Amino acid sequence: MMETENLTVVTEFILLGLTQSQDAQLLVFVLVLIFYLIILPGNFLIIFTIKSDPGLTAPLYFFLGNLAFLDASYSIIVVPRMLVDFLSAKKVISYRGCITQLFFLHFLGAGEMFLLVVMAFDRYIAICRPLHYSTIMNPRACYALSLALWFGGFIHSIVQVALILHLPFCGPNQLDNFFCDVPQVIKLACTDTFVVELLMVSNSGLLSLLCFLGLLASYAVILCCIRERSSEGNSKTISTCTTHIIIVFLMFGPAIFIYTRPFQAFPADKVVSLFHTVIFPLMNPVIYTLRNQEVKASMRKLFSQHMFC
């Protein structure tokens, strides 16, 4: 901390981590390391497969590549520092480092939420308006939607950071988490944060809830369209939609739990945060590669080509 004109200014935060038990920390360290060593190769393998296979040029795979990139980037923001902190006696992050981590977490997280909305729109057009699909989801539209979701994530994150930057921090400086996030940081401000908390809940919580409900409604419409059509190809379509619905629940469940309620500490907060930042980015490569026949076939072809070479 730094004192300026008798006012103490926080220059760093101390992260309390997941647990104070050394045995538990070692176990979680090993598990997180294993997850991380799967997350990065798995997501980058999806990206490389989609880029290298001319047969995977449909908009679905373009957006899947974006999703894999977001998952890999999201895990990079939290997991490496988390692994280092497990081996450190004192877990310290600077004020600027904390704000930077918070910005990229919400930038990438909101971008992924908007991407899931775009993917639902893509499936709706493909299934319910198949004759107009190639016209609506042309390459220019796909790139425009991709740019829009990145811009939307940026605006969302800037709002979060702008609200926090106006708060005074004069102590204490202990964050009850293993990374910097809005609820824990706001609690440390030495001023009344009721209005800021409401704005944060409206920004993050309401956004998560509305996207979640909108996605459920859109997939309900898609499933109704499938039922009204002949059975040919329905199993593949239902499998794709099921995959997307699973991702939606895994993505939005923790986000809604954390951001749609007043910023009060609950015993499950750290576990939910661990799932959201470490385990969820692993779900994308696992679920998509196990349930998507085209991606699995392309990966097998890719492996066979490299092994033959």
N, C-alpha and C positions, 0 to 999 in steps of 0.2 A: 504494500500500500504506500501511497505518497501523500504527504500533507501539504496543502496549499491554502495559505491564509487561514490557519486553524481548522480547515476542512479536510478530512481524510478522503482521498480519492482512491478507489480500487483500481489497481493496475493489473491484477491477476486473480484468477479463481482457483480454488482447490477443489478438485473432483473427489468425492467420497467413494466413487466406484460402485460396483455391484454389491460387494460384501466385504466385511472386515476379516473374515476367516481365511487364513492362508491356504488351507487345504481346499476350500471351495474355490478360491481364486485360481489355484493351479489347475483344478478340474475344468473350470470354465475357460481358462486360457487354452488348454489343449483342444477343447471342443470348438471354440471360436476359431482357432488356427486351422483346424480341419475344414470347417465351413468356408473359411476365407480362401483356402487353397483349392476349393471346388468352385466357389463363386466366380472368381476372375477367369480361370480357364474355361469354365462352362459357358459364361456369357460371351466371352470373346470368340469361342468356338462357334457359337450361333452366328455372330456377326460375320466371321470369316466364311462360314458355310454359305450364308445367304449371298455374300458378295461374290463368291467364286462359282456359284452354280447358276448358269443362265436360265435354268428352269424355275428358279425361285424369284421371279420378278413381279409377282402379283403384289398389289398394295398391302395385303395381309403380311407378307414377309418383309416388306419395307418397314412397316410399323413394328414388326417383331424385332427387327434389327435395332431400331430406335429404343425399344423397351429393354433389350439386352444391354445396350450402351448405358442407359440410365441406371439400371440395376448395378452394373459394374462400378460406375462412377459414384453412386450412392454409398456403396460399401467402402470405397476408398476414403470417403470423407470421415468415417467413424472408426472402422476396424483397425487399421494400422496403429493409430494412436492408442486405441484401447488395448491392443496387445502389448505395446510398450509400457503403458501404465500398470498393467498387471505385474510387471517385473520391477516397478519403481516403488520406493518407499513413500515418496511424496508425489502425488499426481497434481501437477500444476499446469494451467493453461493461461496464457496472457489474455488481457481484456480484448485486444484486437484479434487474437487467435480465436477466442470464443465467438466473437461477432462474425468472423469469417466463416467458421464452421457452421454456425446457425444459418447464415445466409445461404450457403451451398446446400445444406440439408433441405431447406424449404424450397429453394430454387429447383432442385432435382426432384424432390418429393411431389411438389405441385405439378411439375412438368409430366411426371409419370401418371398422376391422376388425370390430367387433361388428355394424355395419350390413350388411356383406357377408354375415355369417352369417345375419342376419335376412332379407336378400333371397334367400338360398339356401333358407331355410325357406319363404318365400312361394312360390317357384317349385316347391318340392316339393309343397306342398299344392295348388297350382293344377294341376299336371300329374298327380300320382299320386293325389290325393284330390279330384278336381274337384267332386264332388257336395257335399262338405263345405266348399268353399272360402269361400263367402259367409258361412257360419256362423262358421268359425274366424277368417278374416281380416276381421272387421268393423271399422268405424272405431274403436271403443273399443280393440280389440286392437292395431290399428296404432299408435295414440297411446301405448298402454302399452309396446309394444315400442320405440318411438322414445325414450320417457322412460328405459327400461331401458338402452339403449345409451349414452345421454348419461351416465347415472349410473355405468355400468360404466367408461366412459372417465375420469370424474372420480376414481373410486376408484383406478384403475390409476395415474393421474398423481400423485395425492397420495402414494401409496406411494413412487414414484420420488423425489419431491421430499423427502419425510421422511427417506429414507436419506441423501440428499446433504447436507441441512441439518445433520446430526450430524457431518459430516466437518470437520476443521480444515484451513484453507487458509492456509499461511504462506509461500508462494512455492515455485517459480516460478509465474508467472501467464499463460503463453502457451498458448493453446488452438490445437492444430494442426487447425483446421477453419474454415469460414466462418460457423458458427453454434454455439450452445451445445447439446451433446448429452451424454448420460450417459457414454459411454465416455471422451471427452476430458476431461470435468470430473473424473471420478473419478481419473484419472491424476495430477492436480495436488494431490491431498490429501497432506498430510505425515504420513501414518500408514499402517499396513498395511491395505490395502483388499480383501484376498482374500475375506473373508466377504461384504463389501458387493457385490463383483463377482458372486459366486455368487447372491446374492439378486436382483441386477439381471438376470442371465441367466435366472434362474427366472421373474422377473416379466415381462420383455419378450420374451426369446427363446423361452421355453417357451410363452407365450401365443400368440406369432406362429405357432410351429410347429404347435401343437394346432389353432388356428383354420384354418390352411392345410390340414392333413391332413383335418380334419373337412369342410371345404368341398369338397375333391376327392372324398371319399367320398360326400357328398350329391349332387354333380352326376353321379357315376357311377351312383348309384341312379336319378336322374332320367332319364339317357340310357337306362338299361335299361327304365324304364317306357315311354319313347317308342318303343323298338323293339318292344315287345309290343303296341302299339296300331296302329290303321290308319294309313295314310300321310297322311290328310287333315289338313292343318294342321301336320304334323310339321316342315316346313322352317322355318316361322316360329318354332316352339318351340325347335328346335335352334339357330336363329340367336340367339335371346334367351339361351339357355344358353351358347353360345359366347362371346357378349359378356361375360357374367358371369365365365366362366372366364379370359378374357384379363385382365380387371380384377384377378382374384384373383392371377394370376401376377405382374402388374406391381406390385401392392401388397405382396404377401408376400415376393417374391423378395429385394428389397433389405433388408427388415426382418429376414428370417431371416439373411441374410449378415452384417448389422451386429450383431445382438443375441444370436445363438445360439452365439457362440464367445467364448473369453476375450478380454478387452479388450487386444488387441495391435494395433499399427498395421500396416496393409497398404497397399501402393501404390494399390489400387483403392478404398479407403475414401471418399475425397473424390468420386470419380466416381460411386460408388453413391449417396452422400448427395445429390449434385447431382440425379441422376435421381429420387430419392425425394421431394425437396422442391420441385423446379422442374418437371421434365418430367412426372412422374406426374399431378399435378393437371390437366394439359392433356389427358391421355388420356381422362378421363371425358367431357367434351363432345365430343371428336372421335369416340371409339368409339361412344358412345350415339347421337349425332345421325346418324352415317353408317350405322348398322346398325338403327336403330329407325324403321320406316316411319311409325308414328303420330306420333312426335315431329317428324319432318321435315315431314310433312303439316301439322301444327299450326303449325310455324314459318313455312311458306310462306303459310298462311292469315293468320297474324299480320302478316307483312310486307306482304301484298297489301292488307289492311285499312288499315294505316297509310299505305301509299303512296297508296291511293285517297283517304283523308281529306286 
